[in-house]
């Protein structure tokens, strides 16, 4: 979700850059677009890390469930 918001901000910044007439405004908008793209990359990295942690937790829970089953259970 954060990546989508950052992408929308980057696109909006690019639209503003296309409409701006002053060089300073264009530079500031381009910097904002670059910052938004960097934030999107960081959000994607965080999502990947969270998914890996969730996978590890699920595997650990599965291992614990297998170890706790009754000996007469087949």
C-alpha positions in Angstrom: 0.0 0.0 0.0 2.8 2.4 0.9 4.5 1.7 -2.4 1.3 2.6 -4.3 1.1 5.9 -2.4 4.7 6.7 -3.1 4.3 5.8 -6.8 1.2 8.1 -7.0 3.3 10.9 -5.3 6.1 10.4 -7.8 3.7 10.5 -10.7 2.1 13.7 -9.4 5.5 15.2 -9.0 6.4 14.4 -12.6 3.1 16.0 -13.8 3.9 19.1 -11.8 7.4 19.1 -13.3 5.9 19.1 -16.8 3.7 22.0 -16.0 6.2 24.1 -14.1 7.7 27.1 -15.9 10.5 28.1 -13.4 13.7 26.1 -13.3 13.8 26.0 -9.5 10.3 24.6 -9.3 11.3 21.9 -11.8 14.4 20.9 -9.8 12.5 20.8 -6.6 9.8 18.7 -8.1 12.3 16.3 -9.6 14.0 16.0 -6.2 10.6 15.2 -4.7 9.9 12.6 -7.3 13.3 11.0 -6.6 12.6 11.0 -2.9 9.2 9.4 -3.5 10.8 6.7 -5.6 13.3 6.0 -2.9 10.5 5.8 -0.3 8.7 3.3 -2.6 11.9 1.2 -2.8 12.2 1.2 1.0 8.6 0.3 1.4 9.0 -2.6 -1.0 12.1 -3.8 1.0 10.2 -3.6 4.2 7.3 -5.6 2.7 9.8 -8.3 1.5 11.3 -8.5 5.0 7.8 -8.8 6.6 6.9 -11.5 4.2 10.1 -13.4 5.0 9.4 -13.1 8.7 5.9 -14.3 8.3 7.1 -17.3 6.4 9.6 -18.1 9.1 7.0 -17.8 11.8 4.6 -20.1 9.9 7.3 -22.7 9.4 8.2 -22.5 13.1 4.5 -22.9 14.1 4.2 -25.9 11.8 7.3 -27.5 13.3 5.9 -26.9 16.8 2.5 -28.5 15.8 4.2 -31.6 14.5 6.3 -32.0 17.7 3.2 -31.7 20.0 1.0 -34.2 18.3 0.1 -37.3 20.4 2.1 -40.5 19.9 -1.0 -42.5 19.0 -2.0 -40.0 16.3 -1.4 -41.3 12.7 
